[in-house]
Amino acid sequence: MKVRDIFSLAFRSISANRLRAGLTIAIIAFGIMALVGILTAIDAMKGKIYDSFASMGANGFSIRNREMIIRMGGSGNATRGSSRKMRVRSSNRNKLITYREAMEFKERYAFPATVGVSFRAGGNMTVYKDDKKTNPTVQVVGGDENYLQLNNYDLSMGRNFNSADMESGRNVAVLGSDVVKKLFSGKPESALNSAVRVGNVRYRVIGILKSKGSSNVFSADNVVVTTVSSTRRVFNRPNATYQINVNVDDISKLDAAIGEATGVFRVVRKMAVNEENNFYISRSDSVAEMLFRNLSTVTAAAAIIGLITLFGSAIGLMNIMLVSVAERTREIGVNKALGATAPTIRQQFVFEAIIISVLGGALGVFLGMLVGNIMSLALGSNFVVPWLWIGIGITSCAVVGLISGIYPAIKASRLDPIVALRYE
């Protein structure tokens, strides 16, 4: 018999046992759905993270008092922003960056770049407007005249901070679009020049930010930006530390700019020549790299789960095929009596196993792609088609079908036709 005829015979045999074949396909499909769904969601998150940090620009870096650490999966799994281990006296480790040091660096740094000083006043603030209020999740940040530019914010209306705002420290603020929607029913024109309250402090709204929308993973629109001099006066704490952000005009000079910044800040901090840095410089794209490394760990874990699922599916499929051989003993005997050879019988059962496995894999890939793209919808990003995982999923299912069908096929091909014809 030709291969095409054997394949057709295998397909008809599967169609004749739809319930059994359907249950087997469903088992494989759900396993593949879980794997592809997780990996599709991870791809969506990676794309979102890339878009978010690409909008910040790869030509920037920040100076912090402590090493940036991102924790995922509990306190035991942390990724550090710098691989270099500092040898600093314990009294100087994580030394706070004071307002004076930050402003002195801004004045001394002569490299062709834009420098900004910022201070995070709090991340769980409530903003009030008359009888309306936001959820206690608003970020309140103090920045200078360069803060909006360095953080890729654009104004939809109003103005940025000017020198008078910075020098006087008066209470003026720029609102994010989420705050405006909550307090002013999405009418930014009514928000401009009005007064809002953060805690017991009133601020005059001088600007409204454009929504970053799908270009940012984090709640960048749920923010109130005021001047760093105002936050220094209102939210000053004993352990307050300031952050310095730098954007270089020419990305090819980024390493030189970091080296210059290191030297200048060491002078600002009056550090000895033989003393290691007690501050940390991190590039803008290092955060994305850290998140990618963490997501790679999740991807590896999902792949291991997928392998276990496929192994279980292979055992289930082999069991189904052995049951099928036992139930179709008489049919096998008739086929052999009519001239079917052992290789033909083997090919038929192997084809049946592969067809069931591939159908289950295709259904699982389709469902997994839909489930995984729920994450894309939640993030507001584009629909993700994981071609790599589609190919790997279907290929893996075909291999599983081949391996699972070999032993039942050999067993079927070795049946004695005389014994098989007398089987009841």
C-alpha positions in Angstrom: 0.0 0.0 0.0 1.1 3.6 -0.6 1.8 5.9 2.3 -1.1 8.1 1.3 -3.5 5.1 1.5 -2.1 4.0 4.9 -2.5 7.6 6.1 -6.1 7.7 4.9 -6.8 4.4 6.6 -5.3 5.7 9.9 -7.5 8.8 9.7 -10.6 6.8 9.1 -9.8 4.6 12.1 -9.5 7.7 14.3 -12.8 9.0 12.9 -14.5 5.7 13.8 -13.4 6.1 17.5 -14.2 9.8 18.0 -14.9 9.8 21.7 -11.6 8.1 22.6 -9.6 10.1 20.1 -11.3 13.3 21.3 -10.5 12.7 24.9 -6.8 12.0 24.0 -6.6 15.2 21.9 -8.1 17.2 24.7 -5.5 15.9 27.2 -2.7 16.9 24.9 -4.3 20.2 24.0 -4.7 21.3 27.6 -1.1 20.5 28.3 0.2 22.5 25.3 -2.3 25.3 26.0 -0.7 25.8 29.4 2.8 25.9 28.0 2.1 28.1 25.0 -0.2 30.4 27.1 2.5 31.1 29.6 5.2 31.6 27.0 2.9 33.9 24.9 2.2 36.0 28.0 5.9 36.3 28.7 6.6 37.4 25.1 3.9 40.0 25.5 5.5 41.2 28.8 8.9 41.3 27.1 7.6 43.4 24.2 5.9 45.8 26.7 9.1 46.1 28.8 11.1 46.8 25.6 8.7 49.5 24.5 8.6 51.1 27.9 12.4 51.4 28.4 13.0 52.2 24.7 10.8 55.3 25.2 13.1 56.3 28.0 16.1 56.1 25.7 19.2 54.1 25.8 21.4 57.2 26.1 20.7 57.8 29.8 22.0 56.8 33.2 21.2 57.6 36.8 23.2 58.0 40.0 21.8 56.5 43.1 23.0 56.0 46.7 22.3 52.2 46.6 22.4 49.4 44.1 19.2 48.8 42.3 17.7 45.4 43.1 14.6 43.9 41.4 13.0 41.0 43.2 10.7 38.5 41.5 9.3 35.4 43.0 9.9 36.3 46.6 12.8 37.6 48.6 15.1 34.8 47.7 15.4 35.7 44.0 16.9 39.1 43.4 18.7 40.6 40.4 21.2 43.3 41.0 21.7 46.3 38.7 25.5 46.1 38.9 27.7 43.0 38.9 30.6 44.9 40.5 30.9 44.4 44.2 32.0 47.5 46.1 34.5 47.5 48.9 33.3 50.4 50.9 33.6 51.1 54.6 30.3 50.1 56.3 29.9 53.6 57.5 29.9 54.9 53.9 27.9 52.1 52.2 24.6 53.4 50.8 25.4 56.9 51.9 22.5 59.2 51.1 22.7 61.6 48.2 21.9 65.0 49.7 20.1 67.8 47.9 23.3 69.9 48.1 25.4 67.1 46.5 22.9 66.6 43.7 22.7 70.3 42.9 26.4 70.7 43.1 26.9 67.8 40.6 24.4 69.4 38.3 26.4 72.6 38.3 29.8 71.0 38.0 29.0 68.4 35.3 30.1 70.0 32.0 29.6 67.1 29.7 27.2 67.7 26.7 24.2 66.2 28.4 20.9 67.0 30.2 21.0 66.6 33.9 18.0 66.4 36.3 17.6 66.0 40.0 14.5 64.2 41.4 13.1 63.0 44.7 10.4 60.4 45.2 8.2 61.8 47.9 5.9 58.7 48.1 4.2 56.0 46.1 0.9 55.5 48.0 -0.5 59.0 48.1 -4.1 60.2 47.9 -4.9 63.3 45.9 -8.1 65.3 46.8 -10.2 67.8 44.8 -13.2 69.1 46.8 -15.3 65.9 47.6 -13.4 63.7 45.1 -10.3 61.7 45.7 -8.0 59.2 44.0 -7.1 55.8 45.3 -4.0 55.8 47.6 -1.7 54.7 44.8 -0.6 58.0 43.3 3.2 58.6 42.8 4.3 62.0 44.1 7.6 63.0 42.6 9.7 66.1 42.9 11.7 67.1 39.9 13.4 70.0 38.2 12.8 71.8 34.9 14.4 68.7 33.1 12.4 66.0 34.8 9.6 65.8 32.2 12.1 65.6 29.3 14.3 63.0 31.0 11.3 60.8 31.8 9.8 61.1 28.3 6.7 63.1 29.5 4.9 65.5 27.2 2.5 68.2 28.2 -1.0 68.2 26.8 -1.7 71.7 28.2 -0.2 74.1 30.6 3.5 74.7 31.2 6.6 73.1 32.7 8.4 74.3 35.8 10.3 77.6 35.4 13.2 79.1 37.4 10.9 81.0 39.7 9.1 77.8 40.6 12.4 76.1 41.4 13.9 78.9 43.4 10.9 79.8 45.5 9.7 76.2 46.1 6.1 77.2 45.7 3.5 74.6 45.6 2.8 74.0 41.9 2.2 70.6 40.3 1.8 68.9 37.0 -0.8 66.1 37.0 -0.8 62.8 35.2 -3.8 61.9 33.0 -5.1 59.2 35.4 -5.3 61.7 38.2 -7.1 64.2 36.0 -9.6 61.5 34.9 -10.3 60.6 38.5 -10.6 64.2 39.9 -11.9 66.2 37.0 -14.0 63.5 35.1 -11.5 63.5 32.3 -11.8 67.3 31.6 -8.2 68.6 31.7 -9.3 72.2 30.8 -11.1 72.4 34.2 -8.0 71.1 36.0 -5.6 73.7 34.8 -5.0 76.5 37.3 -7.2 74.7 39.9 -6.1 73.6 43.3 -5.6 70.0 44.4 -4.6 68.7 47.8 -2.0 66.0 48.6 -2.4 65.2 52.3 -2.8 68.6 53.9 -0.8 70.5 51.3 -2.5 72.4 48.4 -0.9 72.6 45.0 -1.8 74.8 42.0 -2.1 72.8 38.8 0.1 74.4 36.1 0.2 71.5 33.6 -1.4 68.3 32.4 0.6 65.4 31.1 -0.2 63.5 28.0 -1.0 59.9 28.6 1.7 57.4 27.9 -0.9 54.8 27.4 0.4 51.5 25.9 4.0 52.7 25.8 4.6 52.1 29.4 4.2 49.0 31.7 4.1 50.9 34.9 1.5 53.5 36.2 3.3 56.4 34.7 0.0 58.3 34.3 -1.0 58.0 37.9 1.5 60.6 39.1 1.8 64.1 40.5 5.0 66.0 39.7 6.0 69.0 41.7 9.3 70.8 42.1 12.1 69.1 43.9 12.5 72.2 46.1 8.9 71.9 47.1 9.2 68.2 48.0 12.3 69.0 49.9 10.4 71.5 52.1 7.1 69.5 52.4 8.3 65.8 52.4 11.8 66.2 53.8 12.8 63.1 55.8 16.0 62.3 57.8 16.8 59.5 55.3 15.8 61.5 52.2 18.0 60.7 49.2 18.0 62.3 45.8 18.5 60.7 42.4 20.4 62.3 39.5 19.4 61.5 36.0 21.6 62.2 32.9 20.8 62.0 29.2 23.7 62.2 26.9 23.4 64.1 23.6 25.4 61.5 21.7 24.8 57.8 22.6 28.3 56.9 21.3 29.8 59.0 24.2 27.7 57.3 26.9 30.6 55.4 28.5 32.7 58.6 28.5 29.8 60.4 30.1 29.5 57.8 32.8 33.3 58.0 33.5 33.1 61.8 33.7 30.1 61.6 36.0 31.9 59.2 38.3 34.8 61.5 38.6 32.7 64.6 39.2 30.6 63.0 41.8 33.6 61.6 43.7 34.9 65.2 43.9 31.5 66.4 45.1 31.5 63.7 47.8 35.1 64.6 48.7 36.2 61.0 48.4 39.8 59.9 48.8 41.8 58.5 45.8 42.0 55.0 47.3 38.4 54.9 48.4 35.9 52.8 46.4 32.7 54.5 45.1 29.9 54.7 47.6 27.3 55.4 45.0 25.9 53.4 42.0 25.5 54.4 38.4 23.0 52.4 36.4 22.2 52.8 32.7 18.6 53.3 31.6 18.5 50.0 29.7 20.0 48.0 32.7 16.5 47.8 34.3 15.1 46.2 31.2 18.0 43.8 31.0 17.4 42.8 34.7 13.7 42.2 34.0 14.5 40.1 30.9 16.8 37.9 32.9 14.1 37.3 35.5 11.6 36.5 32.7 14.1 34.1 31.2 14.0 32.2 34.5 10.2 32.1 34.2 10.5 30.9 30.6 12.8 28.1 31.6 10.4 27.0 34.4 7.5 27.1 31.9 9.6 24.9 29.5 10.2 22.4 32.3 6.5 22.3 33.1 5.8 21.8 29.4 8.2 18.9 29.2 6.6 17.2 32.1 3.2 17.8 30.5 4.4 16.3 27.2 5.8 13.3 29.1 2.5 12.7 30.7 0.7 13.1 27.4 3.1 10.6 25.8 2.2 8.0 28.5 -1.5 8.6 28.1 -1.3 8.4 24.3 0.7 5.2 24.4 -1.8 3.7 26.8 -4.7 4.7 24.5 -2.9 3.1 21.5 -2.3 -0.2 23.4 -6.0 -0.3 24.3 -6.8 0.4 20.6 -4.6 -2.6 19.6 -6.3 -4.9 22.0 -9.8 -3.7 20.8 -8.9 -4.0 17.2 -7.2 -7.4 17.3 -9.8 -9.0 15.0 -9.6 -6.0 12.6 -5.8 -6.4 12.4 -6.3 -10.1 11.7 -8.7 -9.4 8.8 -6.2 -6.8 7.3 -3.4 -9.3 7.5 -5.5 -12.0 5.9 -6.3 -9.6 3.1 -2.6 -9.1 2.5 -1.5 -6.3 4.8 2.1 -6.7 5.7 3.7 -6.0 9.2 5.3 -2.7 8.0 1.9 -1.6 6.7 0.3 -2.3 10.1 3.1 -0.5 11.9 2.8 2.6 9.7 -1.0 2.7 10.2 -0.7 2.8 14.0 2.2 5.2 14.1 0.2 7.5 11.8 -2.8 7.3 14.1 -0.6 8.3 17.1 1.0 11.2 15.2 -2.4 12.5 13.9 -3.9 12.4 17.4 -0.9 14.1 18.9 -0.6 16.8 16.2 -4.3 17.6 16.3 -4.0 18.0 20.1 -0.9 20.1 19.7 -2.6 22.4 17.1 -5.7 22.9 19.3 -3.5 23.5 22.3 -1.4 26.1 20.5 -4.5 27.9 19.3 -6.0 28.0 22.8 -2.7 28.9 24.4 -2.2 31.8 22.0 -5.7 33.1 22.9 -5.1 32.7 26.7 -1.6 34.2 26.5 -2.8 37.3 24.7 -5.1 38.1 27.6 -1.9 39.6 29.0 -1.5 41.6 25.8 -5.0 43.0 26.2 -4.4 43.8 29.8 -1.2 45.7 28.9 -2.8 47.4 25.9 -0.2 46.0 23.5 -0.5 44.4 20.1 -1.7 40.8 19.6 1.3 38.4 19.9 1.7 35.5 17.6 4.5 33.3 19.1 5.6 31.6 15.9 8.6 30.0 17.6 6.5 28.4 20.3 3.9 27.4 17.7 6.5 25.5 15.7 8.1 24.0 18.9 4.7 22.9 20.2 3.5 21.2 17.1 6.9 19.6 16.4 7.1 18.3 20.0 3.6 16.8 19.7 4.6 15.1 16.4 7.7 13.6 18.1 5.6 12.5 21.1 3.1 10.9 18.8 5.9 9.0 16.9 7.5 7.8 20.1 4.2 6.8 21.7 3.0 5.0 18.7 6.1 2.8 18.0 5.6 0.2 20.7 1.8 -0.3 20.1 2.5 -0.4 16.3 5.1 -3.1 16.7 2.8 -5.1 19.0 0.0 -4.8 16.4 2.3 -5.8 13.5 3.4 -9.0 15.3 -0.1 -10.4 15.9 -0.6 -13.8 14.3 -3.5 -13.4 11.8 -5.0 -16.9 12.7 -5.0 -16.0 16.4 -6.3 -12.5 15.6 -9.2 -13.8 13.5 -10.4 -16.1 16.3 -10.1 -13.2 18.9 -13.4 -12.2 20.5 
